[in-house]
Amino acid sequence: MRFSQIFSSTIGKKLILGITGLMWATFVVIHLLENLLLLNPDPDPFNKWAHTLISLGPIIYFAELVLVLSLLFHIFYAVRVTWENNRARSVSYVKTAGKGGVSKRGLATSSMIYTGILLFIFIVLHLLHFKYGSYYEYEVGGVVIRDLYRTVHEYFSDPLNVTYYIVMMSLLGLHLSHGVWSAFQSLGLNGPRFTPLMTKIGTGIAVFVAIGFIGIPLFVLLTGGAA
């Protein structure tokens, strides 16, 4: 197969979709582990870590560029594959109408494109709320750093913001529950031996991410938010 055919073949499109999906799933898990520092009543550890990342300069900018490009590729091929599958399914339905059969498509599978769109909107708003949100500074060890801890705690002191975040993180968990094992399947890790294991891994990651990201804003809200 020529390199150019990778982007147009069914296998190639699903392969790219799987790789970019796993890249973002990995990022989400790492991001959650970083955000657990928000549970610390001392803002210094979280703010110091955020400052360390920003101080990486070109390295962090390159990483962000890779994430953005992988997200755009993921969205493009997700929409394309979904459209092609729906078109093929409608043709197949016309040919086999009346023969019966039970669909095995679950909620997570059938809602992937919709949860994906909502999560993309969430990512944009998430950046506006935090990365480009209210800006505070304070001094730690003679170094002036951003108080992102305060920005996050202020945002989660509003019950409406927390409710919105919980809904979106529930959708993220739903998206990951199908997306992770589907990505492994696209990479060839399927069959009687691998599919059950990949399904469990996908479900485990989805539950861990959803509960973790839901727990943080609830903790902040219930413990007083910015106060």
C-alpha positions in Angstrom: 0.0 0.0 0.0 1.3 3.4 -1.0 1.7 6.0 1.8 -0.9 8.2 0.1 -3.4 5.4 0.2 -3.2 5.2 4.0 -5.3 8.3 4.2 -8.0 7.1 1.8 -8.3 3.3 2.6 -10.8 2.1 5.2 -8.0 0.4 7.2 -5.8 3.5 7.0 -8.6 5.8 8.2 -9.4 3.6 11.1 -5.7 3.3 12.0 -5.3 7.0 12.1 -8.5 7.4 14.1 -7.2 4.8 16.6 -3.7 6.3 17.0 -5.0 9.8 17.5 -7.7 8.6 19.8 -5.1 6.7 22.0 -2.9 9.8 22.0 -5.7 11.9 23.5 -6.8 9.1 25.9 -3.2 9.0 27.2 -3.1 12.8 27.5 -6.4 12.8 29.4 -5.1 10.3 31.9 -1.9 12.3 32.4 -3.9 15.5 32.7 -6.1 13.9 35.4 -3.1 12.8 37.4 -1.7 16.3 37.2 -5.0 17.8 38.3 -5.2 15.7 41.4 -2.8 18.3 42.9 -5.9 20.5 43.1 -7.0 18.4 46.0 -4.1 19.7 48.0 -5.1 22.6 50.2 -1.7 24.1 49.5 -1.7 25.8 46.1 2.0 25.7 45.7 2.5 22.1 44.3 -0.1 22.6 41.5 1.1 26.1 40.6 4.7 25.0 40.6 3.9 22.1 38.3 1.9 24.4 36.0 4.8 26.9 36.0 7.3 24.1 35.2 5.3 23.1 32.2 5.0 26.6 30.9 8.8 27.1 31.4 9.5 24.3 28.9 8.9 26.9 26.2 9.3 25.4 22.7 8.9 21.8 24.0 5.5 22.5 25.4 4.5 24.5 22.4 5.5 21.5 20.2 3.5 19.1 22.4 0.5 21.4 22.2 0.8 21.6 18.4 0.9 17.8 18.1 -2.2 17.5 20.3 -4.1 20.0 18.2 -3.1 18.4 14.9 -4.0 14.9 16.3 -7.4 16.2 17.4 -8.1 17.7 14.0 -7.1 14.5 12.3 -9.3 12.6 14.8 -12.3 14.7 14.2 -11.9 14.7 10.4 -11.6 10.9 10.2 -14.3 10.3 12.8 -16.8 12.3 10.8 -15.7 10.7 7.5 -15.8 7.1 8.8 -19.2 7.8 10.4 -20.6 9.2 7.2 -19.3 6.3 5.1 -20.6 3.7 7.6 -24.0 5.4 7.7 -24.2 5.5 3.9 -23.2 1.8 3.6 -25.6 0.8 6.4 -28.5 2.6 4.6 -27.8 0.8 1.3 -27.5 -2.5 3.2 -30.8 -1.9 4.9 -32.6 -1.3 1.6 -31.2 -4.6 0.2 -32.0 -6.6 3.3 -35.2 -4.9 4.6 -37.6 -7.4 6.2 -35.0 -10.0 7.1 -34.9 -9.0 10.7 -31.8 -9.1 12.9 -30.8 -7.5 16.1 -28.4 -4.6 16.3 -25.5 -4.9 18.8 -24.8 -1.2 18.7 -24.8 0.2 22.3 -25.2 3.8 23.5 -21.5 4.5 23.6 -21.0 3.2 20.1 -24.0 5.0 18.5 -23.3 8.3 20.3 -19.6 8.5 19.5 -19.9 11.3 16.9 -22.3 13.3 19.1 -20.2 13.0 22.3 -17.2 13.8 20.2 -18.7 17.1 19.0 -19.7 18.1 22.5 -16.3 17.3 23.9 -14.6 19.3 21.2 -16.8 22.3 22.2 -15.9 21.6 25.8 -12.2 21.6 25.0 -12.4 25.1 23.5 -14.4 26.4 26.4 -12.0 24.6 28.9 -9.1 26.5 27.4 -10.9 29.8 27.6 -11.9 29.2 31.2 -8.5 28.1 32.5 -5.6 28.6 30.1 -6.8 32.0 29.0 -9.0 32.7 32.0 -8.6 35.0 35.0 -4.9 35.6 35.6 -3.4 35.9 39.1 0.2 36.0 40.2 2.1 35.5 43.5 5.6 34.9 44.6 7.1 31.5 45.6 10.7 31.4 46.6 11.5 34.7 44.9 9.9 33.6 41.6 6.6 35.1 40.4 4.3 32.4 39.0 0.7 32.3 37.9 -1.9 31.3 40.6 -3.8 28.9 38.3 -5.0 27.1 41.4 -7.0 30.1 42.4 -8.5 30.4 38.9 -9.6 26.8 38.9 -11.0 27.0 42.5 -12.9 30.1 41.7 -14.5 28.5 38.6 -15.6 25.4 40.6 -17.0 27.5 43.4 -20.1 28.0 41.1 -22.5 25.0 41.3 -23.6 25.6 37.7 -20.0 25.3 36.4 -19.6 22.1 38.5 -22.8 20.7 37.1 -21.8 21.4 33.5 -18.3 19.9 34.2 -19.9 16.7 35.6 -22.1 16.3 32.6 -19.2 16.7 30.2 -17.0 14.3 32.1 -19.7 11.7 32.1 -19.8 12.1 28.3 -16.0 11.8 28.2 -16.3 8.5 30.1 -18.9 7.3 27.7 -16.8 8.3 24.7 -13.7 6.5 26.1 -15.6 3.4 27.1 -16.0 2.6 23.4 -13.2 4.6 21.9 -10.2 3.0 23.8 -11.0 -0.6 22.9 -12.1 0.4 19.4 -8.7 2.0 18.9 -6.9 -1.1 20.1 -9.0 -3.1 17.6 -8.0 -0.7 14.8 -4.4 -1.5 15.7 -5.0 -5.2 15.3 -5.4 -6.1 18.9 -8.7 -8.0 18.5 -9.9 -11.6 18.5 -10.9 -14.0 21.2 -7.7 -13.5 23.1 -7.4 -9.7 23.0 -10.9 -8.3 22.7 -12.1 -9.1 26.2 -8.9 -7.7 27.7 -9.0 -4.5 25.6 -12.7 -4.0 26.5 -11.9 -4.2 30.2 -9.0 -1.8 29.8 -11.2 0.6 27.9 -13.9 0.4 30.5 -11.3 0.8 33.4 -9.8 3.9 31.8 -13.2 5.4 31.1 -14.4 4.9 34.7 -11.1 6.1 36.2 -11.1 9.3 34.1 -14.8 10.1 34.6 -14.7 9.5 38.4 -11.5 11.4 38.7 -12.5 14.5 36.8 -16.0 14.5 38.4 -14.5 14.2 41.9 -12.2 17.2 41.6 -14.8 19.9 41.1 -17.1 18.3 43.6 -14.3 18.3 46.2 -13.5 22.0 45.4 -17.2 23.0 45.7 -17.9 21.1 48.9 -14.7 22.3 50.6 -15.3 26.0 49.9 -14.0 26.7 46.4 -11.8 29.7 46.2 -12.3 30.4 49.9 
